[in-house]
């Protein structure tokens, strides 16, 4: 499935969605993301310098970023509880 297909599928969904990506990930095409930024059911968290596995390749920074990612996931899950 191509990125364009994924974006179209996400745009058509009505359930809550959390997208975590990085602008350095070649698979994360930020120019197409503008179509989903304004959807109320979609939240995004974007890293600046991480690869496709959301790693920066600096162990300490990777751990710090992982803590932030886990907090974003926790906030997302707890939003409607």
N, CA, C and O atoms as a Tinker XYZ file with bonds, in Angstrom:
   324  protein
     1  N      0.851000   -1.173000    0.000000    73     2
     2  CA     0.000000    0.000000    0.000000    64     1     3
     3  C      0.900000    1.242000    0.000000    63     2     4     5
     4  O      1.855000    1.327000    0.772000    81     3
     5  N      0.593000    2.168000   -0.845000    73     3     6
     6  CA     1.362000    3.392000   -0.964000    64     5     7
     7  C      0.894000    4.423000    0.074000    63     6     8     9
     8  O     -0.218000    4.330000    0.595000    81     7
     9  N      1.759000    5.406000    0.365000    73     7    10
    10  CA     1.458000    6.440000    1.353000    64     9    11
    11  C      0.166000    7.181000    1.013000    63    10    12    13
    12  O     -0.634000    7.473000    1.901000    81    11
    13  N     -0.037000    7.480000   -0.249000    73    11    14
    14  CA    -1.245000    8.180000   -0.684000    64    13    15
    15  C     -2.501000    7.375000   -0.322000    63    14    16    17
    16  O     -3.505000    7.941000    0.111000    81    15
    17  N     -2.435000    6.056000   -0.502000    73    15    18
    18  CA    -3.553000    5.182000   -0.145000    64    17    19
    19  C     -3.801000    5.190000    1.356000    63    18    20    21
    20  O     -4.946000    5.188000    1.808000    81    19
    21  N     -2.716000    5.198000    2.124000    73    19    22
    22  CA    -2.840000    5.220000    3.584000    64    21    23
    23  C     -3.501000    6.514000    4.040000    63    22    24    25
    24  O     -4.399000    6.490000    4.881000    81    23
    25  N     -3.062000    7.643000    3.490000    73    23    26
    26  CA    -3.650000    8.939000    3.842000    64    25    27
    27  C     -5.138000    8.950000    3.503000    63    26    28    29
    28  O     -5.951000    9.405000    4.308000    81    27
    29  N     -5.499000    8.455000    2.329000    73    27    30
    30  CA    -6.911000    8.422000    1.944000    64    29    31
    31  C     -7.726000    7.548000    2.890000    63    30    32    33
    32  O     -8.851000    7.901000    3.245000    81    31
    33  N     -7.172000    6.420000    3.298000    73    31    34
    34  CA    -7.863000    5.535000    4.239000    64    33    35
    35  C     -8.032000    6.231000    5.593000    63    34    36    37
    36  O     -9.112000    6.192000    6.182000    81    35
    37  N     -6.980000    6.858000    6.076000    73    35    38
    38  CA    -7.045000    7.564000    7.357000    64    37    39
    39  C     -8.079000    8.682000    7.298000    63    38    40    41
    40  O     -8.852000    8.859000    8.240000    81    39
    41  N     -8.103000    9.436000    6.206000    73    39    42
    42  CA    -9.061000   10.541000    6.068000    64    41    43
    43  C    -10.505000   10.051000    6.109000    63    42    44    45
    44  O    -11.391000   10.775000    6.563000    81    43
    45  N    -10.744000    8.853000    5.650000    73    43    46
    46  CA   -12.111000    8.336000    5.604000    64    45    47
    47  C    -12.578000    7.750000    6.935000    63    46    48    49
    48  O    -13.768000    7.487000    7.106000    81    47
    49  N    -11.667000    7.545000    7.869000    73    47    50
    50  CA   -12.011000    6.927000    9.147000    64    49    51
    51  C    -12.610000    7.962000   10.098000    63    50    52    53
    52  O    -12.241000    9.135000   10.070000    81    51
    53  N    -13.526000    7.517000   10.927000    73    51    54
    54  CA   -14.190000    8.392000   11.890000    64    53    55
    55  C    -13.709000    8.162000   13.324000    63    54    56    57
    56  O    -13.916000    9.015000   14.187000    81    55
    57  N    -13.076000    7.031000   13.583000    73    55    58
    58  CA   -12.615000    6.763000   14.939000    64    57    59
    59  C    -11.374000    7.594000   15.270000    63    58    60    61
    60  O    -10.751000    8.177000   14.383000    81    59
    61  N    -11.023000    7.642000   16.561000    73    59    62
    62  CA    -9.849000    8.396000   16.997000    64    61    63
    63  C     -8.587000    7.762000   16.436000    63    62    64    65
    64  O     -8.437000    6.540000   16.419000    81    63
    65  N     -7.687000    8.615000   15.980000    73    63    66
    66  CA    -6.440000    8.145000   15.375000    64    65    67
    67  C     -5.286000    8.965000   15.937000    63    66    68    69
    68  O     -5.372000   10.188000   16.048000    81    67
    69  N     -4.209000    8.276000   16.290000    73    67    70
    70  CA    -2.969000    8.931000   16.704000    64    69    71
    71  C     -1.892000    8.542000   15.698000    63    70    72    73
    72  O     -1.630000    7.360000   15.481000    81    71
    73  N     -1.278000    9.540000   15.093000    73    71    74
    74  CA    -0.195000    9.310000   14.139000    64    73    75
    75  C      1.088000    9.831000   14.760000    63    74    76    77
    76  O      1.179000   11.000000   15.134000    81    75
    77  N      2.078000    8.957000   14.866000    73    75    78
    78  CA     3.402000    9.348000   15.356000    64    77    79
    79  C      4.380000    9.087000   14.230000    63    78    80    81
    80  O      4.489000    7.962000   13.743000    81    79
    81  N      5.086000   10.118000   13.815000    73    79    82
    82  CA     6.013000    9.981000   12.700000    64    81    83
    83  C      7.177000   10.930000   12.836000    63    82    84    85
    84  O      7.289000   11.677000   13.807000    81    83
    85  N      8.039000   10.886000   11.845000    73    83    86
    86  CA     9.206000   11.757000   11.844000    64    85    87
    87  C      9.436000   12.326000   10.454000    63    86    88    89
    88  O      9.265000   11.633000    9.450000    81    87
    89  N      9.816000   13.567000   10.407000    73    87    90
    90  CA    10.082000   14.212000    9.128000    64    89    91
    91  C     11.323000   13.644000    8.435000    63    90    92    93
    92  O     11.506000   13.863000    7.238000    81    91
    93  N     12.177000   12.919000    9.163000    73    91    94
    94  CA    13.358000   12.300000    8.557000    64    93    95
    95  C     13.059000   10.904000    8.007000    63    94    96    97
    96  O     13.909000   10.305000    7.348000    81    95
    97  N     11.874000   10.390000    8.268000    73    95    98
    98  CA    11.460000    9.084000    7.767000    64    97    99
    99  C     11.049000    9.230000    6.303000    63    98   100   101
   100  O     10.139000    9.996000    5.986000    81    99
   101  N     11.705000    8.513000    5.432000    73    99   102
   102  CA    11.406000    8.613000    4.000000    64   101   103
   103  C      9.997000    8.128000    3.679000    63   102   104   105
   104  O      9.435000    8.507000    2.652000    81   103
   105  N      9.423000    7.300000    4.540000    73   103   106
   106  CA     8.064000    6.789000    4.315000    64   105   107
   107  C      6.998000    7.752000    4.817000    63   106   108   109
   108  O      5.820000    7.581000    4.501000    81   107
   109  N      7.379000    8.747000    5.582000    73   107   110
   110  CA     6.445000    9.703000    6.188000    64   109   111
   111  C      6.438000   10.962000    5.346000    63   110   112   113
   112  O      7.250000   11.863000    5.555000    81   111
   113  N      5.534000   11.021000    4.410000    73   111   114
   114  CA     5.486000   12.111000    3.445000    64   113   115
   115  C      4.686000   13.284000    4.026000    63   114   116   117
   116  O      3.458000   13.306000    3.942000    81   115
   117  N      5.372000   14.232000    4.598000    73   115   118
   118  CA     4.722000   15.334000    5.314000    64   117   119
   119  C      3.863000   16.217000    4.417000    63   118   120   121
   120  O      2.895000   16.804000    4.901000    81   119
   121  N      4.174000   16.332000    3.151000    73   119   122
   122  CA     3.382000   17.222000    2.297000    64   121   123
   123  C      1.948000   16.735000    2.145000    63   122   124   125
   124  O      1.052000   17.545000    1.906000    81   123
   125  N      1.709000   15.443000    2.276000    73   123   126
   126  CA     0.348000   14.913000    2.196000    64   125   127
   127  C     -0.373000   14.955000    3.536000    63   126   128   129
   128  O     -1.583000   14.734000    3.592000    81   127
   129  N      0.334000   15.227000    4.590000    73   127   130
   130  CA    -0.275000   15.244000    5.916000    64   129   131
   131  C     -1.182000   16.438000    6.135000    63   130   132   133
   132  O     -2.054000   16.392000    7.002000    81   131
   133  N     -1.004000   17.491000    5.383000    73   131   134
   134  CA    -1.844000   18.674000    5.571000    64   133   135
   135  C     -3.320000   18.340000    5.412000    63   134   136   137
   136  O     -4.180000   19.020000    5.972000    81   135
   137  N     -3.608000   17.303000    4.658000    73   135   138
   138  CA    -4.992000   16.890000    4.450000    64   137   139
   139  C     -5.631000   16.319000    5.715000    63   138   140   141
   140  O     -6.856000   16.312000    5.838000    81   139
   141  N     -4.822000   15.846000    6.648000    73   139   142
   142  CA    -5.393000   15.247000    7.856000    64   141   143
   143  C     -5.231000   16.118000    9.097000    63   142   144   145
   144  O     -5.864000   15.855000   10.120000    81   143
   145  N     -4.402000   17.139000    9.025000    73   143   146
   146  CA    -4.175000   17.993000   10.196000    64   145   147
   147  C     -5.450000   18.623000   10.733000    63   146   148   149
   148  O     -5.567000   18.815000   11.943000    81   147
   149  N     -6.387000   18.943000    9.894000    73   147   150
   150  CA    -7.592000   19.640000   10.329000    64   149   151
   151  C     -8.726000   18.718000   10.744000    63   150   152   153
   152  O     -9.786000   19.195000   11.150000    81   151
   153  N     -8.529000   17.424000   10.652000    73   151   154
   154  CA    -9.574000   16.490000   11.068000    64   153   155
   155  C     -9.582000   16.387000   12.592000    63   154   156   157
   156  O     -8.538000   16.152000   13.201000    81   155
   157  N    -10.730000   16.559000   13.200000    73   155   158
   158  CA   -10.840000   16.573000   14.662000    64   157   159
   159  C    -10.549000   15.224000   15.312000    63   158   160   161
   160  O    -10.176000   15.184000   16.484000    81   159
   161  N    -10.706000   14.134000   14.595000    73   159   162
   162  CA   -10.499000   12.813000   15.183000    64   161   163
   163  C     -9.050000   12.338000   15.077000    63   162   164   165
   164  O     -8.723000   11.240000   15.527000    81   163
   165  N     -8.185000   13.158000   14.484000    73   163   166
   166  CA    -6.794000   12.747000   14.281000    64   165   167
   167  C     -5.849000   13.641000   15.075000    63   166   168   169
   168  O     -5.906000   14.868000   14.989000    81   167
   169  N     -4.989000   13.004000   15.841000    73   167   170
   170  CA    -3.930000   13.709000   16.566000    64   169   171
   171  C     -2.599000   13.273000   15.946000    63   170   172   173
   172  O     -2.441000   12.120000   15.546000    81   171
   173  N     -1.660000   14.190000   15.873000    73   171   174
   174  CA    -0.338000   13.853000   15.349000    64   173   175
   175  C      0.739000   14.282000   16.335000    63   174   176   177
   176  O      0.609000   15.295000   17.022000    81   175
   177  N      1.791000   13.499000   16.387000    73   175   178
   178  CA     2.997000   13.877000   17.121000    64   177   179
   179  C      4.148000   13.588000   16.167000    63   178   180   181
   180  O      4.327000   12.458000   15.711000    81   179
   181  N      4.913000   14.613000   15.879000    73   179   182
   182  CA     5.963000   14.476000   14.886000    64   181   183
   183  C      7.334000   14.778000   15.472000    63   182   184   185
   184  O      7.545000   15.803000   16.121000    81   183
   185  N      8.247000   13.870000   15.229000    73   183   186
   186  CA     9.632000   14.015000   15.638000    64   185   187
   187  C     10.395000   14.690000   14.512000    63   186   188   189
   188  O     10.023000   14.558000   13.346000    81   187
   189  N     11.419000   15.385000   14.833000    73   187   190
   190  CA    12.180000   16.091000   13.805000    64   189   191
   191  C     13.278000   15.231000   13.181000    63   190   192   193
   192  O     13.470000   15.282000   11.966000    81   191
   193  N     13.990000   14.458000   13.964000    73   191   194
   194  CA    15.200000   13.815000   13.450000    64   193   195
   195  C     15.237000   12.303000   13.609000    63   194   196   197
   196  O     16.321000   11.720000   13.640000    81   195
   197  N     14.103000   11.665000   13.710000    73   195   198
   198  CA    14.084000   10.222000   13.906000    64   197   199
   199  C     13.927000    9.487000   12.577000    63   198   200   201
   200  O     13.424000   10.039000   11.598000    81   199
   201  N     14.364000    8.241000   12.567000    73   199   202
   202  CA    14.210000    7.431000   11.367000    64   201   203
   203  C     12.864000    6.699000   11.400000    63   202   204   205
   204  O     11.999000    7.024000   12.213000    81   203
   205  N     12.692000    5.721000   10.524000    73   203   206
   206  CA    11.410000    5.019000   10.414000    64   205   207
   207  C     11.048000    4.274000   11.703000    63   206   208   209
   208  O      9.868000    4.081000   11.996000    81   207
   209  N     12.045000    3.862000   12.463000    73   207   210
   210  CA    11.787000    3.182000   13.737000    64   209   211
   211  C     11.668000    4.176000   14.892000    63   210   212   213
   212  O     11.643000    3.779000   16.057000    81   211
   213  N     11.594000    5.464000   14.569000    73   211   214
   214  CA    11.473000    6.569000   15.533000    64   213   215
   215  C     12.707000    6.696000   16.416000    63   214   216   217
   216  O     12.624000    7.191000   17.540000    81   215
   217  N     13.843000    6.252000   15.910000    73   215   218
   218  CA    15.099000    6.371000   16.636000    64   217   219
   219  C     15.947000    7.491000   16.052000    63   218   220   221
   220  O     15.897000    7.780000   14.856000    81   219
   221  N     16.731000    8.114000   16.932000    73   219   222
   222  CA    17.613000    9.203000   16.525000    64   221   223
   223  C     19.054000    8.694000   16.381000    63   222   224   225
   224  O     19.918000    9.380000   15.835000    81   223
   225  N     19.289000    7.483000   16.878000    73   223   226
   226  CA    20.605000    6.833000   16.878000    64   225   227
   227  C     21.556000    7.445000   17.894000    63   226   228   229
   228  O     22.772000    7.458000   17.704000    81   227
   229  N     20.980000    7.947000   18.965000    73   227   230
   230  CA    21.706000    8.387000   20.149000    64   229   231
   231  C     20.921000    7.787000   21.312000    63   230   232   233
   232  O     19.781000    8.179000   21.561000    81   231
   233  N     21.522000    6.848000   22.016000    73   231   234
   234  CA    20.790000    6.057000   23.002000    64   233   235
   235  C     20.049000    6.906000   24.018000    63   234   236   237
   236  O     18.877000    6.647000   24.291000    81   235
   237  N     20.688000    7.896000   24.575000    73   235   238
   238  CA    20.043000    8.744000   25.582000    64   237   239
   239  C     18.875000    9.505000   24.980000    63   238   240   241
   240  O     17.794000    9.549000   25.567000    81   239
   241  N     19.082000   10.105000   23.812000    73   239   242
   242  CA    17.997000   10.841000   23.151000    64   241   243
   243  C     16.867000    9.910000   22.729000    63   242   244   245
   244  O     15.695000   10.285000   22.783000    81   243
   245  N     17.219000    8.688000   22.307000    73   243   246
   246  CA    16.190000    7.711000   21.950000    64   245   247
   247  C     15.313000    7.374000   23.148000    63   246   248   249
   248  O     14.092000    7.285000   23.020000    81   247
   249  N     15.924000    7.187000   24.301000    73   247   250
   250  CA    15.173000    6.878000   25.523000    64   249   251
   251  C     14.294000    8.065000   25.919000    63   250   252   253
   252  O     13.130000    7.885000   26.277000    81   251
   253  N     14.848000    9.273000   25.855000    73   251   254
   254  CA    14.058000   10.472000   26.177000    64   253   255
   255  C     12.869000   10.616000   25.228000    63   254   256   257
   256  O     11.759000   10.935000   25.653000    81   255
   257  N     13.114000   10.377000   23.941000    73   255   258
   258  CA    12.040000   10.485000   22.954000    64   257   259
   259  C     10.997000    9.394000   23.168000    63   258   260   261
   260  O      9.800000    9.640000   23.015000    81   259
   261  N     11.442000    8.199000   23.517000    73   259   262
   262  CA    10.514000    7.102000   23.783000    64   261   263
   263  C      9.600000    7.440000   24.961000    63   262   264   265
   264  O      8.410000    7.127000   24.938000    81   263
   265  N     10.156000    8.075000   25.981000    73   263   266
   266  CA     9.335000    8.503000   27.119000    64   265   267
   267  C      8.251000    9.483000   26.672000    63   266   268   269
   268  O      7.108000    9.388000   27.117000    81   267
   269  N      8.600000   10.407000   25.810000    73   267   270
   270  CA     7.625000   11.378000   25.296000    64   269   271
   271  C      6.569000   10.664000   24.456000    63   270   272   273
   272  O      5.378000   10.946000   24.586000    81   271
   273  N      6.994000    9.749000   23.603000    73   271   274
   274  CA     6.051000    8.995000   22.766000    64   273   275
   275  C      5.071000    8.219000   23.637000    63   274   276   277
   276  O      3.868000    8.224000   23.377000    81   275
   277  N      5.578000    7.556000   24.663000    73   275   278
   278  CA     4.702000    6.798000   25.559000    64   277   279
   279  C      3.724000    7.720000   26.283000    63   278   280   281
   280  O      2.570000    7.348000   26.496000    81   279
   281  N      4.160000    8.897000   26.655000    73   279   282
   282  CA     3.269000    9.866000   27.297000    64   281   283
   283  C      2.177000   10.324000   26.317000    63   282   284   285
   284  O      1.015000   10.460000   26.699000    81   283
   285  N      2.553000   10.560000   25.060000    73   283   286
   286  CA     1.564000   10.948000   24.034000    64   285   287
   287  C      0.528000    9.837000   23.836000    63   286   288   289
   288  O     -0.663000   10.115000   23.693000    81   287
   289  N      0.981000    8.590000   23.828000    73   287   290
   290  CA     0.057000    7.458000   23.690000    64   289   291
   291  C     -0.862000    7.378000   24.902000    63   290   292   293
   292  O     -2.066000    7.166000   24.757000    81   291
   293  N     -0.304000    7.545000   26.087000    73   291   294
   294  CA    -1.106000    7.518000   27.316000    64   293   295
   295  C     -2.159000    8.619000   27.289000    63   294   296   297
   296  O     -3.324000    8.359000   27.592000    81   295
   297  N     -1.773000    9.845000   26.933000    73   295   298
   298  CA    -2.718000   10.963000   26.847000    64   297   299
   299  C     -3.830000   10.655000   25.844000    63   298   300   301
   300  O     -5.000000   10.945000   26.097000    81   299
   301  N     -3.462000   10.068000   24.709000    73   299   302
   302  CA    -4.420000    9.735000   23.668000    64   301   303
   303  C     -5.436000    8.710000   24.172000    63   302   304   305
   304  O     -6.636000    8.845000   23.930000    81   303
   305  N     -4.957000    7.705000   24.862000    73   303   306
   306  CA    -5.836000    6.646000   25.378000    64   305   307
   307  C     -6.749000    7.200000   26.456000    63   306   308   309
   308  O     -7.927000    6.848000   26.503000    81   307
   309  N     -6.227000    8.062000   27.324000    73   307   310
   310  CA    -6.989000    8.561000   28.455000    64   309   311
   311  C     -7.924000    9.717000   28.108000    63   310   312   313
   312  O     -8.731000   10.121000   28.944000    81   311
   313  N     -7.832000   10.252000   26.906000    73   311   314
   314  CA    -8.638000   11.407000   26.520000    64   313   315
   315  C    -10.135000   11.235000   26.758000    63   314   316   317
   316  O    -10.788000   12.153000   27.253000    81   315
   317  N    -10.672000   10.103000   26.423000    73   315   318
   318  CA   -12.109000    9.896000   26.514000    64   317   319
   319  C    -12.532000    9.043000   27.704000    63   318   320   321
   320  O    -13.699000    8.669000   27.813000    81   319
   321  N    -11.616000    8.740000   28.575000    73   319   322
   322  CA   -11.963000    7.887000   29.726000    64   321   323
   323  C    -12.582000    8.727000   30.821000    63   322   324
   324  O    -12.944000    8.200000   31.873000    81   323
